[in-house]
Amino acid sequence: MSQFLTTLKTEQIGKWSHVLLADLVLEDDAGTITVPAGFTTDFASIKVLHNAFLFVLFALVSGYGNYAATVHDWLYTTGQMARKEADAVLYRALRAEGVARWRAWLMWAGVRLGGGKHYTTPTRSGFSSSGP
């Protein structure tokens, strides 16, 4: 079971971008995850709404799960864990934040279907590359 140990504190720095003003800490089955102050997130925004399905999905999930989305953005950016596990952390964090099961499932399904191109895969050299 997941639990947030700190409060999400951000400042908006662009239309979609927010910067963390303090560390965000999640206690999760995967361990303690700390998103450091200074990290930039876009929460759960879907910037490309070019079809009706994505528009409806965005309308159903918009404004929910900012804590969880910030942790998920951090995990995708750093590649600290496999993409599948990062997506599982998202679902558990959404539930810890109080997001309804059906809405958490929609958000989880959305990242499983369309999030691969945003995931950073660690390489053996220590550098990272984007891709599924």
N, C-alpha and C positions, 0 to 999 in steps of 0.2 A: 504494500500500500504506500502511496506517495503522499508527501506532505511538504508544503512550502514553509520554510523556516524564517523567511524574510519577506518584506513587502516590496512590491514592484514600484520603483521610483524612476521615472523617466522624464525627459524633456524632448519635445518635438523639435526636430532640426530640419525637417523638410516635409513635403506633402505626405510621404509615406514613412519617413524615417524618424526613429526615436532613439535617443542615447540613454543608456542606463546611468543613473547618478549614484547608485550604490549596488553592491553585489546582490544578485538574486540567487538564493540557495534553495535547492530542492532535495529532500531526502527521498530516495526512490529505491525500489528493489534492485536497481542496477548500481546503487551506491549514492554517495552525496555528489550532487552536480552543482557547481558554482559558476554562474555566469558573471564575469567581472564587470565592475563599473567601467564605463567607457565603451562597452560593446554597443554596436548599432544594430537595431532590429526594425523590421517592418511589420511586426506582429504577424497576423494571419492574412495579410493582404494578398489578393489575387489580382495582379496588375493587368493580365490579359483576359478581358471579358468579351471575347469575340464570338461566343455562341450562347444560345439560350440556356443550355445546361449549366455552363459555368456561371452565368448570371444568377440563375436560381440557386445554385450551390452557395455562391458568395452571399446572397441575400439571407440564406438560412444560417450561416455561420459567422457573418460579420459582427464584430463587436464582442465576441465571446472568446475566452481563453487567452488573453494577452500574456498572462504569466507563463502558461504552457507553451505558447507560440514562441516566446522569447527563449526559453530553454531549448526548444526544438531548433530554432534558428542557430543557436550556439553550437549544438551538436552537429548540425549539417555543415556549419562553417569550419569547425575544427576537425571533423572526422574522428572524434574520440572513440566512437563505437560504430559497429556496422549499421547501415542505413535501416535495416529491419528493426533492430533494437532501438534506435533513435525514434522511430515511428511508434514503437510500443511505449516508450517513455512519454511521448506526446499524449497518447491515449490515457495513460495512468495519471499524468499531470493535469489533464483536462478534468478528469473525474475528481481529483483532489481539489481542484479549483471550484468545483460545484457545477460544472457543465453537465447537462442532461446526457444520459447514455446515448440516445439516438443522435444528438448533435455531436458528441465526441466521436461516435463511430463515423459520421459523415466527414468530419475533419480528418480522421485517421485514414479513411478510404481515399480521400482527396490527395493526401500526400503520398499514399502508396501508389496511386495511379499516375500522378503527375509530378512528383517531387524529385525524381531521380536526377534530372539535369541540374538541380540545385545542390546536390550532395557533394561534399568534398571527400574524395577518397585518398587516404594516406598512401604514400608510396614507400618503397623500401629505402629510398635515399633520405627520407625524412621530410621531403617536400610534399606538397599535396597537389592534386589535380581535380578538376570538377568532372563529374560524370556519374553514371549509374553504377 
